Amino acid sequence: MKNNITFQDIANYTGFSKTTISRYFNHPESISKENKEKISAALKDLNYKENKVAKILANGETEFIGLILPDMYNAFYSGIAEKIIKTYDEFGYKFIIFSGSDKEESERKYIEELLAYKIEGLIVLSHTLPSMDLASYGIPVVAIEREDRFISSVSTDNYMGGIQATSLLYKRDCNVLINLISQTKPDVPAYGRVQSFLDTCREHMLDYRIMEFSLGRSYEEMADSIRDVVNRSIIDAFPGKKVGIFCTSDACALIVLNTIIRHYGNLPEEYDIIGFDNIPASLESVIQLTTVGQQSDVIVSKAMHLISKLIEKKKAGENPVKPEHIIVPPKLIIRETTT
């Protein structure tokens, strides 16, 4: 048996023309079901291994999708990336991944590099470039949890998640509610967590504070900033009061939890803490973290179906009239930091 089976070999084996064999690979919709089955059986008999490079050269379809993350140290982003990569068996796409930069020039270079590899679509979680710029590249783009005015997207219902968290702290009779956040623009989906916190506190006339920390350029810088806020502005700042802390992420909430435990030796009953994301560490911490769970499996599935649809429409010469935005509901998961 030959190691490198050619289209001519398949044609000779099946009795079809070489042109028909080429159409089977490049335009399968033009081949009848019966003939497809005959050619498919022949490929198994001949132990044919598809030449991906030749296919790319023939029809320009690389089956590559670009993926740009804000960073890799945030467990939510790395978890989304892992789930996206594992969709290969279902969707057949391979991924080229870049960890984003806070510099627009650098991120544009990433995209130019991806375009050089003839990617068929782009999934973006990074916040660096505005959606108008991403739409200008002329390829299908799907955003996950970022500004999305000019591109299609999949996001959690962050506003509802914020209501769930803030309402729980209210029901827990917290005297002071704190929303611990990184700087977030109103056009970013995660701002819904802030807005719903504000709306719920104002509705019930609660005593509340918005406290900001810096994300920095690494996990260590973010952790240092959060610890500074907790030590300087939360611990011992509200004597005699029960304090409810709603954090922008589980990573943030776990740092808050650890900082308080280090200070007191335990988690005093005067503190309730809620995170957002439901990363694995929220369940594995010594004191399990109450959190608003993003349904990451659903988010990834919706994003992959959406990018696949946009890619197929582009191949068919169709241009979507407007971006499609999919919202996934969150789930409040009550654990030990609010019990």
N, C-alpha and C positions, 0 to 999 in steps of 0.2 A: 504494500500500500504506500502511495506517495505521501510525503510529509506535507507538501504544499499543494492542496487541491485547488485547481483553477476553475473559473466559470466554464471554460471549455470542457474540462473533465466532467463537470456536472451535466453539461449539455449532452455530451457523448453517452453518459450513463443513463439519462432519462429519455433521450430522444427529442428533447426540446431544443430550440435554438439558443445560442448564446445570449441573444437579445432578451428572450423570455426569462432566462436565468437572472440577467441583470435587473429586469423589471421586478422579479420576485424580491430582491434585496432592496431596491431603491424606490419602487412604486408598487408595493404589494397589493394595493387596492385595485390595480388593473389586471390582476390574475384571478382566475376562477378558484373557488374553494377546492374543487377536485384537483386542479393542477398544483395548487399550493401544497396539498397533502402529499402528492407524488414527489414533489421537489423536497419537501421536508423529510420524507422517508429516505430519499436518496442521500441527503446530507448526513443522516445518521449512519447509513450503510458505508459511506465513504469516510466517515469520521472527520467531517469538514470543520475546520477552525476558521471562523470569520476573521478576515484581515481588516481590523478597525481602521488602520491608517488609510487603506485603499478606499474604504467606505467614506471616510471624511473627505478625501480628495474627490470622490465621485459626486457626493451630494451636499457637502458642506455641513453635515449634521454631526456634531462632535459628541452629543449627549452629555456635555459638561454644563454644569450650573455653577456660577460663582456664589460664594457665601461670605459676607463681611460681617464680623462680630465687633462689638465695641471693645471687648477684651476677653481673655480666656480665664481670668481668675474668678469672675463672677459665676457661681455655680448654675444660675439660671441660664446664662448664655451658653456655657459649655454643655449643659444638659440638652438644650435645644439643638445644638450642633450635632451631638451624638445621635439624637433621634432622627435628625434629617439625614445623616449619613446612612443610617440603617434602613432608609426607605428604598434602597437600591433594588431589592428583590421585587418590590411592588411597582416602582416607576422606571427603573432602568437608568437613572441618571447618576453620574459621578460628580464629585464636588471638588472645587478648588477653593480653599479657605484662606482668608486673610483676617488677622486680628486688627481691628481698626486703629486709626490714629486720630488725635484731636486736631490735627492739621489738615486742612482741606487739600493742600497741595499733595501731601503724601497719599491721601485716600484717592485722589484722582489718578495718581500713578498706579495704585492697586487696580483700579478699574481698567485703565489702559492695558495693563498686563493681562488682566482677565480677558479683555476683548481680543488681545493678540492670540489667545488660545481658542478663539471662536466659540466662547460660551453661548449657549442658547437662551439663557435667562440669568437673572440675578436675584438673590434673596438677601435683604439687608436688614440687620438689626442695629448697626452703627448709626449714630445720630449726627455725624459730622457734616455730611452734605445735605442740603435741602432737597426735598422731593422733586422740585422743579428741575434741578440739575440732573438727578438720577433719571428722570423721564426723558431728558434730552439725548441720552445715549442711543435711543432707538431700539432697545431690546426689552423683552418682557421683564418687569421688575415687580417683586412682591416685598412689602415691608412687614416686619414683625415688631410690634410694640415700639413704633417710632412715628414721627411726623409723616403724614401720608396724603397730603392734599392732592398731589398730582400723580400718584402711583397707587396701585391696588395694595391691600393690606389685610393682615389678620391680627387682631388685638384682643386682649381680655377686656371685659367690661370693668375697667378700673374704677369707675364711679360707683358701681354697685358694690365692688369689693371694699371700697372705702366706707360705704354706708354700713356694711356688715361689721367691719372692725370697730368703727366708732360707736355704733349702736350697742355692741357687746360691752365696751368699756363703760358706756352710760348705764346699762343695766347692771353692771357690776358695782355701781355706786362709787365710781371714781370721782374724787373732788376736783382734780385737775387733770386735763387731758393734754398730752403732748404729741404732736406730729413731727417726728424726726425725719428730715428729708435732705436729699441733695438738691442742688439748684436745678429746677425743672421748669421748662418753658410751657406756657399754656397750650401750645399746639402739639405737645407730646402726650400720647395716651395716658402715661403714668400721672400726669397732672390731675387726672380725674380722682386719684386717691387724695390729693390735697383738697380739691374743691369739695368733695363729698364730706371730708372731715370738717371743713369750715361750715358747710351748710347744716350738717347735723348738730354741731356745737351751738350754732346760732339759733337753730330751731328750738333747742332745749335750754337755751340760755346758760350754757356751761362755761366754766372757767377753762380756758385753753391757751396753749402756746404753740407757735410754729418755730421749730429750731432747725437750723441748717448745718450740715457738715460738708466737707469737701471730699469728692471722690478721689482726688489726687491722680497719680499715674500708676499706682500699684495698690495691691491689697493692704500692704503695710501702711502706706500713706492714708488710705481711707480709714483703717482701723485706728490709727493715731488720732485722726480728726474726730471720730465718733467718741473715743474714750475721753478726749478733752472736753467735749460738750457734756457728756454724762457726768464727769467729775466736777466740772466747773458750774454747770447750770441745772443739774437734776438732783444728784445726791445731796441730801441735807438742805435742799433749797425750799422744800415744802413741808416743814415740820408739822406733824399732827394731821396730815392730809394723805389720802390715798391717791396715788398717781398712776394714771393709765397712759402707757406709751405705745403709740402706733407707729411702726417703722416702715420706711419706704421699701424695704426688702428683708428677707430672712437673714441675709448676710449681716445687715445692719443690726437687726434684732438680736442675733446671737452675740455680737460684740457688746451690745448693751447689757444683755443677760450676764455674760461673763464678767463684765466690769463691775456690775452691782454685786455679784457673788464674791468676787475678789475683795470688795470693800467690806461687806458684812459677814462673809463666811457662809452665807446662804441667800436665798431669795426671800426677802421679808414680805409678809402678807400685804404690806402697804403698796406693793408694786404689781401691776398687771402689764404684760408685754405681749404685743401682737406683731407678727411679721407679715410678709407678703411674698408669695412664690411657691411655698411648699417644696423647697429643695430637700434632698435626703437628710442633710445635716440637721434640719429642723426636728426630725423625728428621733435622731440618734444622739442629740445632746443629753447631758445628764438630767436636766429638767426639760422635758419635751416642750417645744415651742408651739403655741397657738399661732395659726397663720391663715391668711387668705390664699387658698391654693389656685394657682393658674393651671388650667388643664393642658399641660404641655403636649401630651399625646394628641389631643384634639387640635391644638394650634398647629402642630407640625403637619398633621394629616390635611387640614384645611389649606395650609400654605402650599403643600405639594400639589394638591388637586388644582389649586388656583394657578400656580405657575405653569403646570402642565397644560391647562386649558389655554392660557395666554400664549404659550409656545405654539400649540397646534393652530390657534387662530392666526398667528403671525405667518406660519407656513402656508396657510390657506389664503393669505393676502388680506385678512380681515384686521381692521383696526378698531379696538374697543372705543366706543363713544366717550365713556367716562370710566374712571377707576372703580373697582369693586372693593367694598370694605366689609369684612366679615368680623363680627363680634362674638367672642366666646364667653359664656358666663363663668364666674369664679365660684369657688366653694369654700365657705368658712369651715376651718378644721380646728375644733376646740381641744386644746391639750392642757398641760400642767401649768403654763404661765398665766392662765386666767381661771384657775380653779382653786 
